[in-house]
C-alpha cells in the first residue's frame, strides 16, 4: 500500500480516539484497489443482495427484500465472530488518492457478541451513499481479546459504482409486498360465480406473482365457503367447484398437485350474520394460506 493510504488511516485514529494517543497495536482489514470486488449475488423481484469481500475478515452485504416499504439492511459478516459485545465507530474515510479530504464520524454503533455486525435503516443507506461518493466507510472497535488492539474494517469504493447501479435497478423492481402480506388472504365471490369478484382479483394476482418468483412455497391451503341462501347440497357443490377452480389456477403457476390442498365447506362456518346482504357477502369467501420451506 502506498504512503497516502497510511496517511488516510492515520486520520482515522484521530477520529476514533478523540485524541492524539494511538493504540499500542492496530489491525486493518480492507481490500486493496486490486483486490476490491463487488458482486450482485441476488437479483430477483423478491430480494437484492450486494456483496463486498474483505480479505481475511469476511464480507460486507447489503440486502433489500420485497415489502410495502423500501428497506435496506447491512451486515458485516465476520469469519471469526466478535467474542464480546463491542461499541463500534463508523467513520467515512476519504480514499488514499484524496489525502486532503477529512475523515468524518458517521455514527456510533454496538455490535453484539457472537453475531454479525447488523445495521438497518437510515445508517445502511448512509453507508451506500458514502461509497457512491468514492469514500471508504470504516468500522473501528477494540479487539475483544486484547483491548489495546484497535481493529479497523474498511469498505473499498473501488469498482463499486457499476454494481451499485445494478443494485439500484434491482431495488426498483422489488415487489411492493412481502410474504407476510400475502401468506394469509381472504377473498370474496359474487353470489353465483366460481371466480373471485373483481375487487379480489388484484390480490389473487399478487399471490400468483409472488409464487412465480418464490420457489420455497411448499404448501397452498384453499378453503372455500358460500352464504346460506342455498340448500346444504347446493352450497357444498358450489363451494367445491370454487375450490377446484383455484386448485387448477395454482397448478397453472407451476405448483405440483401435492402442494395444493383444497377444501369446500359449503355454508358451514359463517363469519357474519347471513340474514343481511353484507353478512352474505362476507360469508361468500375463500381463505388462502401459504407455507414456505425457508423463513
VENDAUR-V464701 format. One record per residue. N is the residue number from 1. RES is the residue in one letter. PSI is psi as a letter, one per 20 degrees, with the letter a starting at -180 (* if undefined). OMEGA is omega in degrees with one decimal (* if undefined). Layout:
# VENDAUR-V464701
n:N res:RES psi:PSI omega:OMEGA
n:N res:RES psi:PSI omega:OMEGA
This chain:
# VENDAUR-V464701
n:1 res:X psi:q omega:-175.7
n:2 res:X psi:r omega:-174.4
n:3 res:X psi:h omega:-177.7
n:4 res:X psi:h omega:178.2
n:5 res:X psi:g omega:-179.6
n:6 res:X psi:h omega:175.1
n:7 res:X psi:g omega:179.8
n:8 res:X psi:g omega:-179.2
n:9 res:X psi:h omega:170.8
n:10 res:X psi:h omega:175.8
n:11 res:X psi:h omega:-179.5
n:12 res:X psi:h omega:-179.0
n:13 res:X psi:h omega:179.1
n:14 res:X psi:g omega:-178.5
n:15 res:X psi:g omega:-173.4
n:16 res:X psi:h omega:-178.0
n:17 res:X psi:h omega:-178.2
n:18 res:X psi:j omega:178.7
n:19 res:X psi:a omega:179.6
n:20 res:X psi:i omega:-179.2
n:21 res:X psi:p omega:179.3
n:22 res:X psi:q omega:174.6
n:23 res:X psi:q omega:-178.4
n:24 res:X psi:h omega:-179.0
n:25 res:X psi:q omega:176.3
n:26 res:X psi:q omega:175.6
n:27 res:X psi:p omega:-176.8
n:28 res:X psi:p omega:176.0
n:29 res:X psi:o omega:178.1
n:30 res:X psi:q omega:178.6
n:31 res:X psi:p omega:172.2
n:32 res:X psi:r omega:177.9
n:33 res:X psi:h omega:179.3
n:34 res:X psi:h omega:-179.8
n:35 res:X psi:h omega:-171.5
n:36 res:X psi:p omega:-178.4
n:37 res:X psi:p omega:174.5
n:38 res:X psi:p omega:-177.0
n:39 res:X psi:q omega:169.0
n:40 res:X psi:o omega:-177.2
n:41 res:X psi:i omega:176.5
n:42 res:X psi:p omega:-178.3
n:43 res:X psi:n omega:179.8
n:44 res:X psi:r omega:175.5
n:45 res:X psi:i omega:179.0
n:46 res:X psi:h omega:-174.8
n:47 res:X psi:q omega:174.4
n:48 res:X psi:p omega:177.8
n:49 res:X psi:p omega:176.2
n:50 res:X psi:p omega:-171.0
n:51 res:X psi:p omega:177.8
n:52 res:X psi:p omega:179.3
n:53 res:X psi:p omega:175.9
n:54 res:X psi:o omega:-173.3
n:55 res:X psi:p omega:175.2
n:56 res:X psi:j omega:-179.5
n:57 res:X psi:g omega:-177.3
n:58 res:X psi:c omega:-177.5
n:59 res:X psi:q omega:169.2
n:60 res:X psi:p omega:-173.4
n:61 res:X psi:p omega:172.8
n:62 res:X psi:p omega:-175.4
n:63 res:X psi:p omega:172.4
n:64 res:X psi:p omega:-175.7
n:65 res:X psi:q omega:176.9
n:66 res:X psi:p omega:-176.8
n:67 res:X psi:r omega:175.8
n:68 res:X psi:h omega:-179.8
n:69 res:X psi:q omega:176.0
n:70 res:X psi:p omega:-175.0
n:71 res:X psi:q omega:176.3
n:72 res:X psi:p omega:173.8
n:73 res:X psi:q omega:175.9
n:74 res:X psi:p omega:175.7
n:75 res:X psi:p omega:172.7
n:76 res:X psi:n omega:-173.6
n:77 res:X psi:p omega:-173.1
n:78 res:X psi:p omega:174.7
n:79 res:X psi:h omega:176.6
n:80 res:X psi:o omega:-175.7
n:81 res:X psi:q omega:178.3
n:82 res:X psi:p omega:-174.5
n:83 res:X psi:h omega:178.8
n:84 res:X psi:q omega:174.9
n:85 res:X psi:p omega:-173.8
n:86 res:X psi:q omega:168.5
n:87 res:X psi:p omega:-173.9
n:88 res:X psi:q omega:174.2
n:89 res:X psi:p omega:177.3
n:90 res:X psi:o omega:-176.0
n:91 res:X psi:p omega:174.8
n:92 res:X psi:o omega:-176.6
n:93 res:X psi:q omega:172.6
n:94 res:X psi:q omega:177.2
n:95 res:X psi:r omega:-174.9
n:96 res:X psi:h omega:-178.7
n:97 res:X psi:j omega:174.4
n:98 res:X psi:l omega:-174.2
n:99 res:X psi:i omega:179.6
n:100 res:X psi:i omega:178.4
n:101 res:X psi:q omega:-176.6
n:102 res:X psi:q omega:173.0
n:103 res:X psi:q omega:-177.2
n:104 res:X psi:p omega:175.8
n:105 res:X psi:p omega:-179.9
n:106 res:X psi:g omega:-179.3
n:107 res:X psi:r omega:173.1
n:108 res:X psi:p omega:-173.9
n:109 res:X psi:r omega:170.4
n:110 res:X psi:p omega:174.5
n:111 res:X psi:p omega:-171.2
n:112 res:X psi:q omega:-177.0
n:113 res:X psi:p omega:175.0
n:114 res:X psi:j omega:176.3
n:115 res:X psi:q omega:170.6
n:116 res:X psi:q omega:177.6
n:117 res:X psi:o omega:-177.7
n:118 res:X psi:p omega:175.3
n:119 res:X psi:p omega:178.4
n:120 res:X psi:r omega:172.6
n:121 res:X psi:b omega:-171.4
n:122 res:X psi:h omega:-177.9
n:123 res:X psi:h omega:177.0
n:124 res:X psi:g omega:177.4
n:125 res:X psi:h omega:179.1
n:126 res:X psi:h omega:178.4
n:127 res:X psi:g omega:177.1
n:128 res:X psi:g omega:-178.5
n:129 res:X psi:g omega:179.8
n:130 res:X psi:h omega:176.6
n:131 res:X psi:h omega:179.2
n:132 res:X psi:h omega:178.3
n:133 res:X psi:i omega:-177.8
n:134 res:X psi:j omega:-179.4
n:135 res:X psi:r omega:-174.6
n:136 res:X psi:n omega:173.3
n:137 res:X psi:p omega:-172.8
n:138 res:X psi:p omega:178.9
n:139 res:X psi:p omega:177.8
n:140 res:X psi:p omega:178.3
n:141 res:X psi:r omega:179.1
n:142 res:X psi:p omega:176.9
n:143 res:X psi:p omega:-174.8
n:144 res:X psi:h omega:178.8
n:145 res:X psi:i omega:-178.1
n:146 res:X psi:n omega:-174.2
n:147 res:X psi:i omega:177.2
n:148 res:X psi:i omega:-178.9
n:149 res:X psi:p omega:177.9
n:150 res:X psi:p omega:176.1
n:151 res:X psi:p omega:177.7
n:152 res:X psi:p omega:-177.5
n:153 res:X psi:o omega:-175.8
n:154 res:X psi:q omega:172.7
n:155 res:X psi:p omega:-178.9
n:156 res:X psi:p omega:177.4
n:157 res:X psi:j omega:177.6
n:158 res:X psi:p omega:-179.3
n:159 res:X psi:k omega:-179.1
n:160 res:X psi:h omega:-165.1
n:161 res:X psi:g omega:-177.9
n:162 res:X psi:g omega:-180.0
n:163 res:X psi:h omega:176.9
n:164 res:X psi:h omega:176.5
n:165 res:X psi:g omega:177.9
n:166 res:X psi:h omega:178.1
n:167 res:X psi:g omega:178.8
n:168 res:X psi:h omega:176.9
n:169 res:X psi:g omega:177.0
n:170 res:X psi:g omega:179.5
n:171 res:X psi:h omega:-177.1
n:172 res:X psi:i omega:-177.7
n:173 res:X psi:j omega:178.4
n:174 res:X psi:q omega:176.9
n:175 res:X psi:q omega:-177.5
n:176 res:X psi:k omega:175.7
n:177 res:X psi:q omega:-176.4
n:178 res:X psi:r omega:176.0
n:179 res:X psi:g omega:-179.0
n:180 res:X psi:h omega:-178.6
n:181 res:X psi:h omega:-174.3
n:182 res:X psi:i omega:-174.0
n:183 res:X psi:h omega:175.4
n:184 res:X psi:o omega:-172.7
n:185 res:X psi:p omega:174.3
n:186 res:X psi:p omega:178.6
n:187 res:X psi:r omega:-173.8
n:188 res:X psi:r omega:-176.9
n:189 res:X psi:q omega:163.3
n:190 res:X psi:r omega:-166.6
n:191 res:X psi:g omega:-173.4
n:192 res:X psi:j omega:-172.6
n:193 res:X psi:q omega:172.3
n:194 res:X psi:i omega:176.0
n:195 res:X psi:q omega:177.2
n:196 res:X psi:q omega:-176.1
n:197 res:X psi:r omega:-174.2
n:198 res:X psi:g omega:-178.6
n:199 res:X psi:h omega:-177.5
n:200 res:X psi:i omega:-174.8
n:201 res:X psi:h omega:179.1
n:202 res:X psi:g omega:178.7
n:203 res:X psi:g omega:178.4
n:204 res:X psi:h omega:177.8
n:205 res:X psi:h omega:177.2
n:206 res:X psi:g omega:177.3
n:207 res:X psi:g omega:-179.9
n:208 res:X psi:g omega:-179.3
n:209 res:X psi:g omega:179.7
n:210 res:X psi:g omega:-179.5
n:211 res:X psi:h omega:-179.5
n:212 res:X psi:h omega:-176.0
n:213 res:X psi:h omega:-174.9
n:214 res:X psi:o omega:-178.8
n:215 res:X psi:i omega:-179.8
n:216 res:X psi:i omega:178.0
n:217 res:X psi:o omega:-175.4
n:218 res:X psi:i omega:179.9
n:219 res:X psi:p omega:173.1
n:220 res:X psi:o omega:177.8
n:221 res:X psi:p omega:-178.5
n:222 res:X psi:p omega:178.8
n:223 res:X psi:o omega:-176.1
n:224 res:X psi:q omega:-177.0
n:225 res:X psi:q omega:175.1
n:226 res:X psi:r omega:169.4
n:227 res:X psi:a omega:-174.2
n:228 res:X psi:k omega:-174.8
n:229 res:X psi:i omega:-180.0
n:230 res:X psi:r omega:174.2
n:231 res:X psi:r omega:-179.3
n:232 res:X psi:g omega:-178.3
n:233 res:X psi:g omega:178.8
n:234 res:X psi:g omega:179.5
n:235 res:X psi:g omega:-179.7
n:236 res:X psi:g omega:-179.8
n:237 res:X psi:g omega:179.5
n:238 res:X psi:g omega:179.7
n:239 res:X psi:g omega:-179.5
n:240 res:X psi:h omega:176.8
n:241 res:X psi:h omega:176.2
n:242 res:X psi:g omega:179.5
n:243 res:X psi:h omega:-179.9
n:244 res:X psi:g omega:178.4
n:245 res:X psi:g omega:-179.0
n:246 res:X psi:h omega:175.6
n:247 res:X psi:g omega:179.3
n:248 res:X psi:h omega:178.8
n:249 res:X psi:g omega:-178.9
n:250 res:X psi:h omega:174.6
n:251 res:X psi:h omega:178.8
n:252 res:X psi:i omega:178.1
n:253 res:X psi:i omega:178.5
n:254 res:X psi:j omega:177.4
n:255 res:X psi:p omega:178.4
n:256 res:X psi:q omega:-175.9
n:257 res:X psi:h omega:-177.3
n:258 res:X psi:i omega:176.4
n:259 res:X psi:j omega:-179.3
n:260 res:X psi:p omega:177.6
n:261 res:X psi:p omega:-178.5
n:262 res:X psi:q omega:179.1
n:263 res:X psi:p omega:175.3
n:264 res:X psi:p omega:-176.2
n:265 res:X psi:j omega:179.4
n:266 res:X psi:c omega:-178.5
n:267 res:X psi:j omega:174.7
n:268 res:X psi:q omega:174.2
n:269 res:X psi:l omega:175.7
n:270 res:X psi:q omega:179.9
n:271 res:X psi:i omega:-179.0
n:272 res:X psi:r omega:178.9
n:273 res:X psi:o omega:-174.8
n:274 res:X psi:i omega:-179.2
n:275 res:X psi:i omega:-178.2
n:276 res:X psi:q omega:176.9
n:277 res:X psi:h omega:178.9
n:278 res:X psi:g omega:178.1
n:279 res:X psi:g omega:177.7
n:280 res:X psi:g omega:-179.8
n:281 res:X psi:h omega:178.6
n:282 res:X psi:h omega:-178.8
n:283 res:X psi:h omega:176.0
n:284 res:X psi:n omega:-168.8
n:285 res:X psi:r omega:168.5
n:286 res:X psi:p omega:176.2
n:287 res:X psi:p omega:-179.1
n:288 res:X psi:p omega:178.0
n:289 res:X psi:p omega:-180.0
n:290 res:X psi:q omega:172.0
n:291 res:X psi:q omega:-179.7
n:292 res:X psi:q omega:-175.3
n:293 res:X psi:g omega:-175.7
n:294 res:X psi:q omega:177.4
n:295 res:X psi:* omega:*
